[in-house]
């Protein structure tokens, strides 16, 4: 049976490289490409896919909200995050939000092939380290880190702030009012017990995943 994969990345080299690796080692693959999230959404409206392979910071995307947007169109599609950020920094939050797996872009070809194969066959690819973190947090009934106190929207805005976006840029990207962005910032600062962006960046670097 043929498996259809959609690779979303603004870099042609990354898209081509991943496609070559997968086709060389996994049989019966049909691979499509999208340069950004908006283009990917349009493709998904007309074509069915077994797996979507994309990074966190793709153009037109909105962090964790991308998973919900993709599943709104194709509820059963598998999602593999392929990011420059280390697995222990981001994987838990994305997997708990519905992603089927997470890879760092510096990982080996073998690991890419392994992750895609396992997800297509079994539905999930989670490293033992990340699985242990999730289990520990569940058994102890506590958050894995302070950022888990944030809602999806709060985390989304926090990520944009830490990556250098101002209130206006965030409002435009998320299609919300600037006053709404300010309200969310206040909530985030209160929940994390911090007072400014410098402290927020510090918390993010220490605890983010």
C-alpha contacts under 8 A as a table, 3 or more apart, distances in Angstrom:
res1	aa1	res2	aa2	distance
1	X	28	X	6.69
2	X	28	X	4.70
2	X	29	X	5.70
2	X	30	X	6.87
3	X	28	X	6.26
3	X	29	X	5.04
3	X	30	X	6.12
3	X	49	X	7.40
3	X	50	X	5.96
3	X	51	X	7.95
3	X	120	X	7.91
4	X	29	X	5.91
4	X	30	X	4.68
4	X	31	X	5.84
4	X	32	X	7.63
4	X	48	X	7.44
4	X	49	X	4.85
4	X	50	X	5.32
4	X	51	X	6.63
5	X	29	X	7.20
5	X	30	X	6.22
5	X	31	X	4.84
5	X	32	X	6.23
5	X	49	X	5.71
5	X	50	X	6.01
5	X	51	X	4.84
5	X	52	X	5.73
5	X	53	X	7.22
6	X	31	X	5.90
6	X	32	X	4.82
6	X	33	X	5.55
6	X	34	X	7.28
6	X	49	X	6.73
6	X	51	X	6.41
6	X	52	X	4.78
6	X	53	X	6.08
7	X	15	X	6.34
7	X	31	X	7.31
7	X	32	X	6.30
7	X	33	X	4.89
7	X	34	X	6.30
7	X	52	X	6.02
7	X	53	X	4.75
7	X	54	X	5.94
8	X	15	X	7.35
8	X	33	X	5.91
8	X	34	X	4.74
8	X	35	X	5.82
8	X	36	X	6.13
8	X	37	X	6.95
8	X	40	X	6.80
8	X	52	X	7.50
8	X	53	X	6.20
8	X	54	X	4.84
8	X	55	X	7.35
8	X	58	X	7.54
9	X	12	X	7.38
9	X	14	X	7.01
9	X	15	X	6.23
9	X	33	X	7.80
9	X	34	X	6.47
9	X	35	X	5.16
9	X	36	X	6.15
9	X	54	X	6.25
9	X	55	X	6.90
9	X	58	X	6.26
10	X	34	X	7.63
10	X	35	X	4.42
10	X	36	X	5.90
10	X	58	X	6.77
10	X	59	X	7.22
11	X	14	X	5.40
11	X	15	X	6.41
11	X	35	X	7.26
12	X	15	X	5.12
12	X	16	X	6.00
12	X	35	X	7.97
13	X	16	X	5.22
13	X	17	X	5.82
14	X	17	X	5.06
14	X	18	X	6.04
15	X	18	X	5.48
15	X	19	X	6.18
15	X	33	X	6.97
16	X	19	X	5.12
16	X	20	X	6.15
17	X	20	X	5.24
17	X	21	X	6.29
18	X	21	X	5.18
18	X	22	X	6.19
19	X	22	X	5.27
19	X	23	X	6.05
19	X	31	X	6.79
20	X	23	X	5.29
20	X	24	X	6.08
21	X	24	X	5.39
21	X	25	X	6.63
21	X	109	X	6.90
21	X	113	X	7.52
22	X	25	X	5.47
22	X	26	X	5.63
22	X	29	X	7.95
22	X	112	X	7.94
22	X	113	X	6.26
23	X	26	X	5.46
23	X	27	X	6.67
23	X	29	X	6.47
24	X	27	X	7.84
25	X	113	X	7.10
26	X	29	X	6.84
26	X	113	X	7.54
26	X	117	X	7.48
33	X	40	X	7.93
34	X	37	X	7.34
34	X	39	X	5.85
34	X	40	X	5.30
34	X	43	X	7.96
35	X	39	X	6.72
35	X	40	X	7.59
35	X	59	X	7.99
36	X	39	X	5.51
36	X	40	X	6.31
36	X	58	X	5.94
36	X	59	X	5.04
36	X	60	X	6.08
36	X	61	X	7.61
37	X	40	X	4.91
37	X	41	X	6.24
37	X	58	X	6.46
37	X	59	X	6.05
37	X	60	X	5.01
37	X	61	X	5.30
38	X	41	X	5.21
38	X	42	X	6.58
38	X	59	X	7.99
38	X	60	X	5.74
38	X	61	X	7.50
39	X	42	X	5.24
39	X	43	X	6.36
40	X	43	X	5.05
40	X	44	X	6.16
41	X	44	X	5.13
41	X	45	X	6.45
41	X	70	X	7.07
41	X	73	X	8.00
42	X	45	X	5.30
42	X	46	X	7.14
43	X	46	X	5.63
43	X	47	X	6.06
44	X	47	X	5.20
44	X	48	X	6.37
44	X	49	X	7.52
44	X	70	X	7.96
44	X	73	X	6.88
44	X	74	X	7.33
45	X	48	X	7.96
45	X	73	X	6.64
48	X	74	X	7.49
49	X	52	X	7.12
49	X	77	X	6.35
50	X	76	X	7.84
50	X	77	X	5.28
50	X	78	X	6.00
50	X	120	X	7.25
51	X	77	X	5.68
51	X	78	X	4.53
51	X	79	X	5.69
51	X	80	X	7.26
51	X	120	X	7.30
52	X	77	X	7.13
52	X	78	X	6.19
52	X	79	X	4.91
52	X	80	X	6.18
53	X	79	X	6.18
53	X	80	X	4.93
53	X	81	X	6.03
53	X	82	X	6.64
54	X	58	X	7.55
54	X	79	X	7.91
54	X	80	X	6.58
54	X	81	X	5.26
54	X	82	X	5.43
54	X	83	X	7.60
55	X	58	X	5.90
55	X	81	X	5.45
55	X	82	X	4.72
55	X	83	X	4.75
55	X	84	X	7.78
56	X	61	X	7.76
56	X	63	X	5.74
56	X	81	X	6.98
56	X	82	X	7.45
56	X	83	X	6.00
57	X	61	X	6.81
57	X	62	X	7.77
57	X	63	X	6.86
58	X	61	X	5.63
60	X	173	X	7.86
61	X	65	X	7.90
61	X	66	X	6.06
62	X	65	X	5.49
62	X	66	X	5.68
62	X	156	X	7.09
62	X	173	X	7.69
62	X	174	X	7.27
63	X	66	X	5.83
63	X	156	X	6.08
63	X	159	X	7.94
64	X	67	X	5.97
64	X	68	X	7.58
64	X	94	X	6.69
64	X	97	X	7.02
64	X	152	X	6.85
64	X	156	X	6.71
65	X	68	X	5.37
65	X	69	X	6.34
65	X	152	X	7.48
65	X	156	X	7.74
66	X	69	X	5.01
66	X	70	X	6.10
67	X	70	X	5.28
67	X	71	X	6.22
67	X	79	X	7.66
67	X	97	X	7.52
67	X	98	X	6.74
67	X	99	X	6.89
68	X	71	X	5.21
68	X	72	X	6.03
69	X	72	X	5.12
69	X	73	X	6.92
70	X	73	X	5.55
70	X	74	X	6.28
70	X	75	X	7.54
70	X	77	X	7.99
71	X	74	X	4.77
71	X	75	X	4.17
71	X	76	X	6.92
71	X	77	X	6.72
72	X	75	X	5.87
74	X	77	X	5.65
78	X	99	X	7.30
78	X	100	X	5.97
78	X	119	X	7.24
78	X	120	X	7.73
78	X	123	X	6.93
79	X	99	X	5.14
79	X	100	X	5.20
79	X	101	X	6.74
80	X	99	X	6.25
80	X	100	X	5.70
80	X	101	X	4.75
80	X	102	X	5.65
80	X	103	X	7.49
80	X	116	X	7.76
81	X	99	X	7.10
81	X	101	X	6.18
81	X	102	X	4.60
81	X	103	X	6.04
82	X	102	X	6.09
82	X	103	X	4.86
82	X	104	X	5.75
82	X	105	X	5.90
83	X	86	X	7.53
83	X	102	X	7.71
83	X	103	X	6.35
83	X	104	X	5.05
83	X	105	X	5.41
84	X	104	X	5.62
84	X	105	X	5.21
84	X	106	X	7.32
85	X	89	X	6.70
85	X	90	X	6.75
85	X	104	X	6.18
85	X	105	X	7.84
86	X	89	X	5.34
86	X	90	X	6.68
86	X	91	X	7.90
86	X	104	X	5.60
86	X	209	X	7.85
87	X	90	X	5.61
87	X	91	X	4.98
87	X	102	X	6.78
87	X	103	X	6.45
87	X	104	X	5.93
87	X	209	X	7.05
88	X	91	X	6.03
88	X	92	X	7.41
88	X	130	X	7.03
88	X	209	X	5.68
89	X	92	X	7.79
89	X	207	X	7.06
89	X	208	X	4.88
89	X	209	X	3.02
90	X	93	X	5.88
90	X	94	X	6.52
90	X	208	X	6.09
90	X	209	X	2.75
91	X	94	X	5.35
91	X	95	X	5.98
91	X	101	X	7.78
91	X	102	X	5.65
91	X	103	X	7.99
91	X	130	X	7.12
91	X	209	X	5.56
92	X	95	X	5.21
92	X	96	X	5.93
92	X	130	X	6.28
92	X	133	X	7.77
92	X	134	X	6.99
92	X	209	X	6.00
93	X	96	X	5.17
93	X	97	X	6.08
93	X	148	X	7.98
93	X	209	X	6.00
94	X	97	X	4.93
94	X	98	X	6.45
94	X	99	X	5.61
94	X	102	X	7.74
95	X	98	X	5.18
95	X	99	X	4.49
95	X	100	X	6.17
95	X	101	X	6.41
95	X	102	X	7.38
96	X	99	X	7.12
99	X	102	X	7.49
100	X	119	X	6.87
100	X	123	X	6.47
100	X	124	X	4.77
100	X	125	X	6.12
100	X	126	X	7.79
101	X	115	X	7.27
101	X	119	X	7.46
101	X	124	X	5.98
101	X	125	X	4.66
101	X	126	X	5.82
102	X	125	X	7.36
102	X	126	X	7.28
103	X	107	X	6.93
103	X	112	X	7.44
104	X	107	X	5.56
107	X	111	X	6.38
107	X	112	X	7.21
108	X	111	X	5.27
108	X	112	X	6.58
109	X	112	X	5.12
109	X	113	X	6.27
110	X	113	X	5.24
110	X	114	X	6.05
111	X	114	X	4.90
111	X	115	X	5.98
112	X	115	X	5.25
112	X	116	X	6.22
113	X	116	X	5.35
113	X	117	X	5.99
114	X	117	X	5.22
114	X	118	X	6.07
115	X	118	X	5.26
115	X	119	X	6.12
115	X	125	X	5.70
116	X	119	X	5.23
116	X	120	X	6.10
117	X	120	X	5.30
117	X	121	X	6.15
118	X	121	X	5.13
118	X	122	X	5.52
118	X	123	X	6.79
118	X	124	X	6.66
118	X	125	X	6.18
119	X	122	X	5.26
119	X	123	X	4.23
119	X	124	X	4.85
119	X	125	X	5.77
120	X	123	X	5.89
126	X	130	X	6.45
126	X	131	X	6.14
127	X	130	X	5.43
127	X	131	X	6.14
128	X	131	X	5.00
128	X	132	X	6.04
129	X	132	X	5.25
129	X	133	X	6.46
130	X	133	X	5.08
130	X	134	X	6.32
131	X	134	X	5.19
131	X	135	X	6.15
132	X	135	X	5.11
132	X	136	X	5.94
133	X	136	X	5.15
133	X	137	X	6.18
133	X	144	X	7.22
134	X	137	X	5.27
134	X	138	X	6.19
134	X	144	X	7.61
135	X	138	X	5.06
135	X	139	X	6.04
136	X	139	X	5.26
136	X	140	X	6.02
137	X	140	X	5.28
137	X	141	X	5.77
137	X	142	X	5.33
137	X	143	X	5.87
137	X	144	X	5.60
138	X	141	X	4.97
138	X	142	X	6.77
143	X	146	X	6.94
143	X	148	X	5.83
143	X	149	X	7.32
144	X	148	X	6.72
145	X	148	X	5.76
145	X	149	X	7.95
145	X	207	X	6.04
145	X	208	X	7.88
146	X	149	X	5.70
146	X	150	X	7.95
146	X	192	X	6.61
146	X	207	X	7.26
147	X	150	X	5.57
147	X	155	X	7.33
147	X	192	X	7.44
147	X	204	X	7.75
147	X	207	X	7.11
147	X	208	X	7.04
148	X	151	X	7.59
149	X	191	X	6.93
149	X	192	X	7.98
150	X	153	X	7.84
150	X	154	X	5.50
150	X	155	X	5.67
150	X	188	X	6.89
150	X	191	X	7.39
151	X	154	X	5.06
151	X	155	X	6.07
152	X	155	X	5.16
152	X	156	X	6.04
153	X	156	X	4.93
153	X	157	X	6.22
154	X	157	X	5.24
154	X	158	X	6.04
154	X	184	X	6.09
154	X	185	X	7.64
154	X	187	X	7.89
154	X	188	X	6.46
155	X	158	X	4.90
155	X	159	X	6.09
156	X	159	X	5.24
156	X	160	X	6.47
157	X	160	X	5.11
157	X	161	X	6.16
157	X	170	X	7.05
157	X	181	X	7.46
157	X	184	X	7.54
157	X	185	X	7.68
158	X	161	X	5.08
158	X	162	X	6.17
158	X	185	X	7.58
158	X	188	X	7.57
159	X	162	X	5.25
159	X	163	X	6.21
160	X	163	X	5.08
160	X	164	X	6.57
160	X	165	X	5.45
160	X	170	X	6.77
161	X	164	X	5.35
161	X	165	X	5.02
161	X	166	X	6.50
161	X	170	X	7.86
161	X	197	X	7.77
162	X	165	X	7.29
162	X	197	X	7.54
162	X	200	X	7.34
162	X	201	X	5.67
162	X	204	X	7.63
165	X	169	X	5.76
165	X	170	X	6.21
166	X	169	X	5.29
166	X	170	X	6.19
167	X	170	X	5.17
167	X	171	X	6.06
167	X	178	X	5.95
167	X	181	X	6.20
167	X	182	X	7.21
168	X	171	X	5.05
168	X	172	X	6.21
168	X	178	X	6.02
169	X	172	X	5.18
169	X	173	X	6.11
170	X	173	X	5.07
170	X	174	X	6.03
170	X	178	X	7.89
170	X	181	X	7.23
171	X	174	X	5.40
171	X	175	X	5.50
171	X	176	X	4.85
171	X	177	X	5.56
171	X	178	X	5.37
171	X	180	X	8.00
171	X	181	X	6.49
172	X	175	X	5.01
172	X	176	X	6.73
176	X	180	X	6.57
176	X	181	X	7.39
177	X	180	X	5.12
177	X	181	X	6.61
178	X	181	X	5.03
178	X	182	X	6.37
179	X	182	X	5.04
179	X	183	X	6.24
180	X	183	X	5.01
180	X	184	X	6.27
181	X	184	X	5.17
181	X	185	X	6.22
182	X	185	X	5.04
182	X	186	X	6.33
183	X	186	X	5.23
183	X	187	X	6.41
184	X	187	X	5.03
184	X	188	X	6.13
185	X	188	X	5.07
185	X	189	X	6.14
186	X	189	X	5.20
186	X	190	X	6.16
187	X	190	X	5.11
187	X	191	X	6.11
188	X	191	X	5.18
188	X	192	X	6.09
189	X	192	X	5.26
189	X	193	X	5.63
189	X	194	X	5.00
189	X	195	X	6.03
189	X	196	X	7.41
189	X	200	X	7.67
190	X	193	X	4.93
190	X	194	X	6.61
194	X	199	X	6.12
194	X	200	X	6.82
195	X	199	X	6.85
196	X	199	X	5.54
196	X	200	X	6.40
197	X	200	X	4.81
197	X	201	X	6.12
198	X	201	X	5.23
198	X	202	X	6.35
199	X	202	X	4.96
199	X	203	X	6.30
200	X	203	X	5.16
200	X	204	X	6.11
201	X	204	X	4.97
201	X	205	X	6.12
202	X	205	X	5.27
202	X	206	X	6.20
203	X	206	X	5.17
203	X	207	X	5.93
203	X	208	X	7.55
204	X	207	X	5.44
204	X	208	X	4.95
205	X	208	X	5.91
